[in-house]
Amino acid sequence: MDLNALGPRICIMGPSSSGKSTLAAAIGRARDLPVVHLDQLHHLPDTNWRPRPEAEFIALHDAAIAGPRWVMEGNYSRCVPQRLARATGLILLDASTATSLLRYVRRSLFERQRHGALEGGRDSVKWAMIRHITVATPPSRQRYRALFDKVELPKVLLPDPGALKRFYAATGLTGPR
């Protein structure tokens, strides 16, 4: 896979803790693209992941997608139509619920510096997030897979951690920093 085939505006979607932020940072470095982490737009900095007012988030999202070049990671379904209308490529990470849960707990307990972290925030294991990963994410994975199948953009499906690792190798991307 040639990363250039995905164009200058790449959308990365997938379950929580599937590797979207790290992949976006790697693609941003390799392609010299600005990286947009939607969680950082959706949540107020220097808080414990408190959401911004909805209108403020939508305005930040829409301003970000208006840019000529970006790699953007995150879901936020209500914004997907306008994001995909601007995107030139799509990558879908489809990690299993068990993989997402394990990665969430590991990053919350052991990773102090990570791509996509909230400025001034602190990651910790939260029951609400565990519930989100185990209850809300499985139906979302099905919706995103159906969306992926319909999208007529250059696209890449990475269905498991092994496929993600092979994608890094095949594209010459460097892993986490």
C-alpha positions in Angstrom: 0.0 0.0 0.0 1.3 3.4 -1.0 0.2 6.0 1.6 0.1 8.6 -1.1 -2.9 6.7 -2.6 -4.9 7.9 0.4 -4.5 11.5 -0.6 -3.9 14.6 1.5 -6.9 14.2 3.8 -7.0 10.8 5.6 -9.7 9.8 8.0 -8.9 7.1 10.5 -11.8 5.5 12.3 -12.2 2.5 14.7 -13.0 1.4 18.2 -11.5 3.2 21.3 -8.0 2.1 22.1 -7.5 0.4 18.7 -4.4 2.4 17.7 -6.0 5.3 15.8 -4.0 8.1 17.5 -0.7 6.3 17.2 -1.3 5.5 13.5 -2.4 9.1 12.8 0.8 10.4 14.4 2.9 8.0 12.3 1.2 8.9 9.1 1.5 12.6 9.9 5.2 12.2 10.4 5.7 10.2 7.2 3.5 12.4 5.0 4.1 15.8 6.7 0.3 16.1 7.4 -1.2 18.0 10.4 -2.6 15.4 12.8 -6.1 16.1 14.3 -7.2 14.0 17.3 -10.9 14.4 17.6 -10.9 13.6 21.3 -8.8 16.7 21.8 -11.4 18.8 20.0 -14.3 17.2 21.8 -13.0 17.6 25.3 -11.8 20.6 27.2 -8.1 20.7 28.0 -7.0 20.6 31.6 -10.1 18.6 32.6 -10.8 15.0 33.3 -12.2 14.4 29.8 -15.1 16.9 30.2 -16.8 17.5 26.9 -17.0 20.9 25.2 -20.3 22.4 24.4 -21.7 20.6 21.3 -21.8 23.7 19.1 -18.1 24.5 20.0 -17.0 20.9 19.1 -18.8 21.0 15.8 -17.3 24.3 14.9 -13.8 23.0 15.7 -14.4 19.8 13.8 -15.7 21.7 10.7 -12.8 24.1 10.8 -10.3 21.2 10.9 -11.9 19.4 8.0 -11.9 22.6 5.9 -8.1 22.4 5.9 -6.3 21.3 2.7 -4.2 18.6 4.3 -4.7 16.5 7.4 -4.8 13.1 9.0 -7.8 12.9 11.4 -8.5 10.2 13.9 -11.7 9.6 15.8 -15.3 8.7 15.3 -18.0 11.0 16.5 -20.7 9.6 14.3 -22.6 12.9 14.0 -19.7 14.4 12.1 -18.8 11.5 9.9 -20.8 12.6 6.8 -19.1 16.0 6.5 -15.7 14.5 7.4 -16.0 11.8 4.7 -17.2 14.4 2.2 -13.8 16.1 2.6 -11.6 13.0 3.1 -9.5 11.7 0.3 -8.8 8.3 2.0 -10.2 6.2 4.8 -8.5 3.7 7.2 -10.7 1.6 9.4 -9.2 -0.2 12.4 -11.6 -3.0 13.5 -10.0 -4.3 16.7 -12.0 -6.7 18.7 -13.7 -5.6 22.0 -11.2 -7.8 23.9 -8.3 -6.1 22.2 -9.7 -2.6 22.8 -10.4 -3.3 26.4 -6.9 -4.7 27.1 -5.3 -1.8 25.3 -7.4 0.7 27.2 -6.5 -0.7 30.6 -2.8 -1.0 29.6 -2.6 2.6 28.3 -4.5 4.0 31.3 -2.2 2.3 33.8 1.2 2.3 32.1 1.4 5.0 29.4 2.1 8.5 30.7 2.8 10.0 27.3 0.6 8.9 24.4 -0.6 10.4 21.1 -4.0 11.8 21.3 -3.9 12.4 25.1 -5.8 15.3 26.4 -3.6 18.3 27.3 -3.5 18.6 31.0 -5.6 15.5 31.4 -4.8 12.3 33.1 -5.7 8.9 31.9 -7.1 6.5 34.4 -9.3 3.4 34.2 -12.9 4.6 34.3 -16.0 2.4 34.5 -17.8 4.6 32.0 -15.1 3.9 29.4 -15.1 0.2 30.2 -18.9 0.2 29.7 -18.5 2.2 26.4 -15.9 -0.3 25.0 -17.9 -3.4 26.0 -21.5 -2.2 25.4 -21.5 0.7 22.9 -18.6 -0.3 20.7 -19.7 -3.6 19.3 -22.7 -2.1 17.4 -20.6 0.8 16.4 -18.0 -1.6 14.9 -20.8 -3.1 12.7 -22.0 0.4 11.6 -18.5 1.5 10.7 -17.8 -1.7 8.8 -21.0 -1.2 6.8 -20.0 2.4 6.2 -16.5 1.3 5.1 -18.0 -1.1 2.6 -20.1 1.7 1.0 -17.5 4.5 0.9 -16.0 5.1 -2.5 -12.7 6.5 -1.4 -9.2 4.8 -1.4 -9.5 2.8 1.8 -7.7 0.3 4.0 -9.3 -2.1 6.4 -7.1 -3.3 9.3 -9.2 -5.9 11.1 -6.8 -6.9 13.9 -3.5 -5.9 15.5 -1.6 -8.2 13.2 -2.9 -6.4 10.1 -2.0 -3.1 11.7 1.5 -4.3 12.4 1.8 -5.5 8.8 0.5 -2.1 7.6 3.2 -0.3 9.5 5.8 -2.5 8.0 4.4 -2.4 4.4 4.2 1.4 4.4 7.5 2.0 6.2 5.8 3.8 9.1 7.6 4.0 12.4 5.7 3.0 15.5 5.1 4.9 18.7 7.5 7.6 19.9 
